[in-house]
Amino acid sequence: MNNTDSNNTSAGYLIFFRGQDWDRGMSPEQIEQTMDSVMAWFDGLRREDRIIAGHPLAAEGRTLSASKGMVSDGPFVESKEGVAGYILVRADSLEEATDFARACPLLGLNHTVEVRPALTECPIFRRHGRGIDMLAV
């Protein structure tokens, strides 16, 4: 995998799926077709040995704020923008990972997909001479 702009070797690329309840208002046939399309997309990435990890995420969770000294039920983001799940993929570049995400069938169903490099070191720690290889931990 190529280096990222921050000179940190990428540990892969995270593809975040944002949006909830894509099935609302769809017929059972449309739901089945969509699930088949999503699984075909996912299975294609798996066959190419591109998937490192991934999970759907529950809608509930907690939000911590040190500045407010509180723990809240949350995450309190607009439900249509909440992270519904992620996959960590192997790709040679951000462009290639974006191409994988662009093919996701959920994009046409009020979902957005975000692609970001997963780094092996925290860039702030590295900037201050305290780099830690997170893959070695």
N, CA and C of each residue as an Amber inpcrd file, in Angstrom:
protein
   411
   0.8280000  -1.1740000   0.0000000   0.0000000   0.0000000   0.0000000
   0.8730000   1.2380000   0.0000000   0.4410000   2.2420000  -0.6800000
   1.2020000   3.4720000  -0.8010000   1.1750000   4.2890000   0.4760000
   2.1440000   5.2030000   0.5890000   2.1290000   6.1430000   1.7040000
   1.0130000   7.1510000   1.4890000   0.5040000   7.6750000   2.5790000
  -0.5250000   8.7020000   2.4970000   0.1420000  10.0620000   2.5170000
  -0.6470000  11.1160000   2.3490000  -0.1150000  12.4740000   2.3300000
   0.5990000  12.8380000   3.6200000   0.2640000  12.2180000   4.7280000
   0.9040000  12.5520000   5.9980000   2.1860000  11.7500000   6.2120000
   2.7030000  11.1000000   5.1760000   3.9170000  10.2930000   5.2570000
   3.7960000   9.1620000   6.2660000   2.6330000   8.6670000   6.4330000
   2.3470000   7.5830000   7.3580000   1.8760000   6.4060000   6.5130000
   2.5000000   5.2660000   6.6310000   2.0940000   4.1240000   5.8330000
   0.6610000   3.7530000   6.1750000  -0.1310000   3.5550000   5.1630000
  -1.5360000   3.2300000   5.3850000  -1.6920000   1.8020000   5.8760000
  -2.6080000   1.6360000   6.8310000  -2.9570000   0.3140000   7.3390000
  -4.1840000  -0.2000000   6.6020000  -4.5270000   0.4320000   5.5080000
  -5.7230000   0.1240000   4.7490000  -6.5670000   1.3790000   4.6410000
  -7.7810000   1.2080000   4.1720000  -8.6930000   2.3300000   4.0090000
 -10.0240000   1.9580000   4.6300000 -10.5240000   2.8550000   5.4750000
 -11.8290000   2.6400000   6.0980000 -12.9020000   3.1980000   5.1820000
 -13.8990000   2.3980000   4.9590000 -15.0850000   2.8450000   4.2290000
 -16.2170000   2.8720000   5.2380000 -16.6860000   4.0850000   5.5550000
 -17.7890000   4.2690000   6.4950000 -19.0900000   4.3820000   5.7250000
 -20.0920000   3.7130000   6.2110000 -21.4300000   3.7890000   5.6150000
 -22.2840000   4.6550000   6.5290000 -22.7730000   5.7570000   6.0000000
 -23.5920000   6.6820000   6.7880000 -25.0260000   6.6460000   6.2830000
 -25.9330000   6.4440000   7.2230000 -27.3480000   6.4210000   6.8850000
 -28.0180000   5.2560000   7.5760000 -29.2820000   5.3920000   7.8040000
 -30.0470000   4.3550000   8.4930000 -31.2910000   4.0310000   7.6700000
 -31.8350000   2.8740000   7.9130000 -33.1590000   2.5110000   7.3950000
 -33.3100000   2.6940000   5.8870000 -32.3510000   2.2190000   5.1290000
 -32.4270000   2.3330000   3.6790000 -33.6260000   1.5950000   3.1000000
 -34.1910000   0.6850000   3.8710000 -35.2910000  -0.1400000   3.3790000
 -36.6610000   0.5190000   3.5130000 -36.7560000   1.6390000   4.1920000
 -38.0410000   2.2970000   4.4040000 -38.6890000   2.6550000   3.0710000
 -39.9470000   2.2860000   2.9330000 -40.7060000   2.6280000   1.7320000
 -40.4560000   1.7210000   0.5430000 -39.6700000   0.6790000   0.7310000
 -39.3760000  -0.2330000  -0.3770000 -40.2820000  -1.4550000  -0.2980000
 -40.5650000  -2.0290000  -1.4380000 -41.3280000  -3.2700000  -1.4760000
 -40.4140000  -4.4180000  -1.0480000 -40.9940000  -5.5430000  -0.6350000
 -40.1550000  -6.7030000  -0.2900000 -39.2360000  -7.1220000  -1.4430000
 -39.7100000  -7.0040000  -2.6710000 -38.8840000  -7.3740000  -3.8300000
 -37.7020000  -6.4200000  -3.9740000 -37.9390000  -5.1220000  -3.7710000
 -36.8560000  -4.1500000  -3.8650000 -35.8170000  -4.3760000  -2.7640000
 -36.2970000  -4.7130000  -1.5870000 -35.3870000  -4.9910000  -0.4760000
 -34.5130000  -6.1950000  -0.8130000 -35.1150000  -7.2560000  -1.3090000
 -34.3560000  -8.4590000  -1.6890000 -33.3190000  -8.1360000  -2.7610000
 -33.7260000  -7.3810000  -3.7770000 -32.7970000  -7.0200000  -4.8530000
 -31.6250000  -6.2010000  -4.3070000 -31.9280000  -5.2740000  -3.4210000
 -30.8750000  -4.4380000  -2.8430000 -29.9320000  -5.2760000  -1.9980000
 -30.4790000  -6.1490000  -1.1550000 -29.6250000  -7.0030000  -0.3300000
 -28.7470000  -7.8920000  -1.2060000 -29.3030000  -8.4260000  -2.2930000
 -28.5060000  -9.2390000  -3.2140000 -27.3790000  -8.4120000  -3.8400000
 -27.6840000  -7.1650000  -4.2210000 -26.6680000  -6.2930000  -4.8260000
 -25.5630000  -5.9600000  -3.8370000 -25.9400000  -5.6580000  -2.5980000
 -24.9480000  -5.3350000  -1.5790000 -24.0580000  -6.5520000  -1.3130000
 -24.6620000  -7.7180000  -1.1880000 -23.8670000  -8.9250000  -0.9310000
 -22.9680000  -9.2690000  -2.1070000 -23.4220000  -9.0440000  -3.3350000
 -22.5820000  -9.3070000  -4.5080000 -21.3740000  -8.3540000  -4.5030000
 -21.6110000  -7.0810000  -4.1560000 -20.5240000  -6.1120000  -4.0640000
 -19.5290000  -6.5310000  -2.9820000 -20.0480000  -6.8610000  -1.8100000
 -19.2120000  -7.2750000  -0.6900000 -18.4450000  -8.5590000  -1.0230000
 -19.1230000  -9.5470000  -1.5930000 -18.4740000 -10.8190000  -1.9470000
 -17.3810000 -10.6230000  -2.9920000 -17.5840000  -9.6680000  -3.9140000
 -16.5520000  -9.3680000  -4.9010000 -15.2780000  -8.8520000  -4.2400000
 -15.4370000  -7.9560000  -3.2750000 -14.2800000  -7.4520000  -2.5350000
 -13.6120000  -8.5690000  -1.7330000 -14.4330000  -9.4410000  -1.1550000
 -13.8920000 -10.5600000  -0.3720000 -13.1200000 -11.5300000  -1.2740000
 -13.6610000 -11.8520000  -2.4480000 -12.9790000 -12.7660000  -3.3720000
 -11.6200000 -12.2120000  -3.8050000 -11.5350000 -10.8880000  -3.9230000
 -10.2790000 -10.2480000  -4.3060000  -9.3510000 -10.0440000  -3.1080000
  -9.7450000 -10.5680000  -1.9500000  -8.9730000 -10.4480000  -0.7100000
  -8.7110000  -8.9890000  -0.3470000  -9.7310000  -8.1580000  -0.5200000
  -9.6090000  -6.7340000  -0.2140000 -10.1070000  -6.3890000   1.1870000
 -10.9490000  -7.2210000   1.7720000 -11.5430000  -6.8930000   3.0640000
 -10.6600000  -7.3880000   4.1990000 -10.2980000  -6.4680000   5.0880000
  -9.5110000  -6.7940000   6.2670000 -10.4440000  -7.0390000   7.4470000
 -11.4410000  -6.1800000   7.6010000 -12.4060000  -6.2780000   8.7050000
 -13.6270000  -5.4480000   8.3530000 -14.6640000  -5.6130000   9.1190000
 -15.8540000  -4.7960000   8.9330000 -16.9720000  -5.2550000   9.8430000
 -17.8350000  -4.3150000  10.1770000 -18.9720000  -4.6260000  11.0340000
 -20.0860000  -3.6120000  10.8160000 -21.3280000  -4.0550000  10.9210000
 -22.4170000  -3.0820000  11.0640000 -22.3510000  -2.5370000  12.4820000
 -22.8900000  -1.3470000  12.7030000 -22.8620000  -0.7320000  14.0310000
 -24.2840000  -0.4880000  14.5220000 -24.4840000  -0.6510000  15.8100000
 -25.7880000  -0.3840000  16.4200000 -26.0620000   1.1150000  16.3860000
 -27.3280000   1.4860000  16.3610000 -27.6970000   2.9000000  16.3480000
 -27.4140000   3.5610000  17.6950000 -27.5380000   2.7950000  18.7820000
 -27.2930000   3.3870000  20.0980000 -25.8050000   3.3620000  20.4180000
 -25.4130000   4.2220000  21.3340000 -24.0240000   4.3050000  21.7430000
 -23.8820000   5.3660000  22.8020000 -22.6760000   5.7790000  23.0580000
 -22.3900000   6.8050000  24.0520000 -21.4740000   7.8500000  23.4360000
 -21.6510000   9.0710000  23.8520000 -20.7820000  10.1700000  23.4520000
 -20.1160000  10.7100000  24.6980000 -18.7990000  10.7920000  24.6930000
 -18.0380000  11.3030000  25.8330000 -17.5240000  12.6930000  25.5110000
 -17.5750000  13.5640000  26.4900000 -17.0610000  14.9140000  26.3190000
 -16.2890000  15.3030000  27.5710000 -14.9830000  15.3800000  27.4520000
 -14.1620000  15.7730000  28.5950000 -14.4020000  17.2400000  28.9470000
 -14.6300000  18.0730000  27.9340000 -14.8240000  19.4970000  28.2040000
 -16.1300000  19.7600000  28.9460000 -17.1210000  18.9080000  28.7430000
 -18.4000000  19.0690000  29.4410000 -18.5090000  18.1280000  30.6330000
 -17.5020000  17.2580000  30.8060000 -17.4750000  16.3400000  31.9310000
 -18.6680000  15.4140000  31.9840000 -19.0690000  14.8970000  30.8290000
 -20.2660000  14.0760000  30.8290000 -20.1680000  12.9090000  29.8580000
 -20.9880000  11.9250000  30.1370000 -21.2110000  10.8110000  29.2330000
 -22.6850000  10.8450000  28.9030000 -23.0050000  10.8360000  27.6110000
 -24.3970000  10.9160000  27.1890000 -24.7350000   9.7340000  26.3100000
 -25.9960000   9.3390000  26.3690000 -26.4520000   8.3970000  25.3670000
 -26.3930000   9.1440000  24.0550000 -26.0030000   8.4860000  23.0370000
 -25.8450000   9.2070000  21.7760000 -25.5830000   8.2190000  20.6770000
 -24.9920000   8.5570000  19.6400000 -24.0680000   9.6410000  19.3730000
 -24.7050000  10.9880000  19.0160000 -25.9930000  11.0960000  18.9400000
 -26.6810000  12.3570000  18.7080000 -26.3430000  13.0350000  17.3970000
 -26.0020000  12.2810000  16.4070000 -25.8740000  12.8700000  15.0850000
 -27.1990000  12.6560000  14.3800000 -27.4360000  13.4600000  13.3990000
 -28.6350000  13.2950000  12.5930000 -28.6810000  11.8430000  12.1320000
 -29.8000000  11.1690000  12.3350000 -29.8530000   9.7280000  12.0570000
 -29.4720000   9.4040000  10.6220000 -29.7850000  10.2910000   9.6910000
 -29.4140000  10.0040000   8.3070000 -27.9100000  10.0890000   8.0850000
 -27.1760000  10.6870000   9.0420000 -25.7340000  10.8150000   8.9260000
 -24.9800000   9.8750000   9.8570000 -25.6860000   9.1350000  10.7010000
 -25.0300000   8.2470000  11.6390000 -24.2680000   7.1540000  10.9160000
 -23.1590000   6.7360000  11.5010000 -22.3610000   5.6630000  10.8970000
 -23.0720000   4.3440000  11.1490000 -23.4840000   3.7000000  10.0780000
 -24.2170000   2.4440000  10.1650000 -23.2820000   1.2400000  10.1580000
 -22.0620000   1.4310000   9.6850000 -21.1070000   0.3420000   9.6410000
 -19.8470000   0.7670000   8.9130000 -18.9200000  -0.1680000   8.8050000
 -17.6560000   0.1290000   8.1370000 -17.0490000  -1.1570000   7.6150000
 -16.1590000  -0.9940000   6.6500000 -15.2470000  -2.0680000   6.2690000
 -13.8530000  -1.4410000   6.1440000 -12.8690000  -2.2160000   6.4900000
 -11.4770000  -1.8340000   6.3200000 -10.9720000  -2.6400000   5.1340000
 -10.4970000  -1.9380000   4.0970000 -10.1060000  -2.6230000   2.8720000
  -8.6330000  -2.4100000   2.5520000  -8.0890000  -3.3730000   1.8030000
  -6.7460000  -3.2530000   1.2390000  -6.9000000  -2.5630000  -0.1070000
  -6.1360000  -1.5140000  -0.3130000  -6.1270000  -0.8340000  -1.6080000
  -4.7620000  -0.2040000  -1.7920000  -4.3760000   0.0180000  -3.0320000
  -3.0700000   0.6070000  -3.3210000  -3.0680000   2.1230000  -3.2100000
  -4.2590000   2.7230000  -3.1550000  -4.3380000   4.1820000  -3.0700000
  -5.7310000   4.5920000  -2.5990000  -5.8400000   5.8380000  -2.2080000
  -7.1390000   6.3840000  -1.8420000  -8.0870000   6.3360000  -3.0440000
  -7.5460000   6.5560000  -4.2160000  -8.3700000   6.5070000  -5.4280000
  -8.9550000   5.1130000  -5.6470000  -8.1320000   4.0810000  -5.4450000
  -8.6310000   2.7210000  -5.6250000  -9.6960000   2.3940000  -4.5770000
  -9.4690000   2.7820000  -3.3260000 -10.4570000   2.5520000  -2.2710000
 -11.7540000   3.3050000  -2.5790000 -11.6240000   4.5030000  -3.1340000
 -12.8040000   5.2810000  -3.5180000 -13.5690000   4.5810000  -4.6320000
 -12.8650000   3.9810000  -5.5460000 -13.5320000   3.2080000  -6.6060000
 -14.3260000   2.0440000  -6.0160000 -13.7530000   1.3630000  -5.0170000
 -14.4960000   0.2830000  -4.3470000 -15.7860000   0.8460000  -3.7560000
 -15.6630000   1.9610000  -3.0420000 -16.8260000   2.5560000  -2.3660000
 -17.8520000   3.0710000  -3.3670000 -17.3900000   3.6270000  -4.4640000
 -18.2860000   4.1750000  -5.4830000 -19.2250000   3.0980000  -6.0390000
 -18.7880000   1.8610000  -6.0160000 -19.6020000   0.7570000  -6.5360000
 -20.6230000   0.2390000  -5.5260000 -20.6370000   0.7780000  -4.3090000
 -21.5560000   0.3010000  -3.2700000 -23.0090000   0.6040000  -3.6480000
 -23.8700000  -0.3960000  -3.6970000 -25.2680000  -0.1870000  -4.0750000
 -26.0590000   0.7040000  -3.1120000 -25.5890000   0.8880000  -1.8980000
 -26.3190000   1.7280000  -0.9380000 -26.2250000   3.2150000  -1.2530000
 -25.2940000   3.6040000  -2.1120000 -25.1490000   5.0140000  -2.4480000
 -26.4240000   5.6120000  -3.0340000 -27.1930000   4.8500000  -3.7250000
 -28.4280000   5.3630000  -4.3090000 -29.6070000   5.3300000  -3.3630000
 -29.3750000   4.9820000  -2.1060000 -30.4820000   4.7840000  -1.1590000
 -30.3320000   5.6610000   0.0770000 -30.1030000   6.9360000  -0.1200000
 -29.9540000   7.8910000   0.9820000 -28.7960000   7.5420000   1.9130000
 -27.8150000   6.8350000   1.4130000 -26.6030000   6.5480000   2.1680000
 -25.4770000   7.3860000   1.5770000 -24.5740000   7.7820000   2.4200000
 -23.3280000   8.3450000   1.9350000 -22.2280000   7.3950000   2.3760000
 -21.1380000   7.4300000   1.6660000 -20.0080000   6.5630000   1.9670000
 -18.7770000   7.4500000   2.0700000 -18.0290000   7.2880000   3.1440000
 -16.8220000   8.0700000   3.3760000 -15.6310000   7.1280000   3.3260000
 -14.5730000   7.5430000   2.6650000 -13.3570000   6.7360000   2.5450000
 -12.2060000   7.5260000   3.1550000 -11.4870000   6.8790000   4.0920000
 -10.3550000   7.5400000   4.7440000  -9.2260000   6.5470000   4.9490000
  -7.9870000   7.0080000   4.7980000  -6.8610000   6.1310000   5.0900000
  -6.8110000   5.8100000   6.5810000  -6.5250000   4.5740000   6.9050000
  -6.2510000   4.1680000   8.2850000  -4.7350000   4.1990000   8.4270000
  -4.2520000   4.9430000   9.3800000  -2.8130000   5.1380000   9.5300000
  -2.2290000   4.1970000  10.5750000  -0.9390000   3.9460000  10.4520000
  -0.2630000   3.1070000  11.4380000   0.2330000   3.9160000  12.6270000
   0.3340000   5.2340000  12.4740000   0.7820000   6.1040000  13.5540000
  -0.1340000   7.3090000  13.6640000  -0.2990000   7.8120000  14.8750000
  -1.0270000   9.0560000  15.0960000  -0.1510000  10.2010000  14.5810000
  -0.6290000  11.0080000  13.6350000   0.2140000  12.0680000  13.0860000
   0.6210000  13.1290000  14.1210000  -0.1780000  13.3690000  15.1360000
   0.1760000  14.3550000  16.1590000   1.3030000  13.8180000  17.0330000
   1.2040000  12.5550000  17.4440000   2.2980000  11.9550000  18.2130000
   3.5840000  11.9760000  17.3860000   3.4700000  11.6100000  16.1200000
   4.6400000  11.5580000  15.2450000   5.2590000  12.9420000  15.1020000
   4.4270000  13.9680000  14.9440000   4.9100000  15.3400000  14.7890000
   5.7270000  15.7810000  16.0080000   5.4320000  15.2100000  17.1680000
   6.1290000  15.5770000  18.3900000   7.1440000  14.5220000  18.8310000
   7.5810000  13.6960000  17.8600000   8.6430000  12.7430000  18.1350000
   8.2500000  11.5370000  18.9720000   6.9510000  11.2550000  19.0540000
   6.4960000  10.1280000  19.8650000   5.7180000   9.1410000  19.0110000
   6.2290000   8.8550000  17.8250000   5.5310000   7.9430000  16.9400000
   5.4140000   6.5530000  17.5200000   4.2650000   5.9730000  17.3750000
   4.0030000   4.6060000  17.8240000   3.3800000   3.8610000  16.6540000
   3.9480000   2.7540000  16.2910000   3.3570000   1.9260000  15.2480000
   2.1680000   1.1990000  15.8620000   0.9690000   1.6370000  15.5280000
  -0.2450000   1.0730000  16.1200000  -0.4590000  -0.3780000  15.7320000
   0.1300000  -0.8100000  14.6290000  -0.0060000  -2.2080000  14.2230000
   0.8520000  -3.1270000  15.0780000   1.8770000  -2.5630000  15.7310000
   2.7700000  -3.3580000  16.5560000   2.2520000  -3.4930000  17.9910000
   1.2390000  -2.7200000  18.3360000   0.7110000  -2.7150000  19.7060000
  -0.1140000  -3.9520000  19.9500000
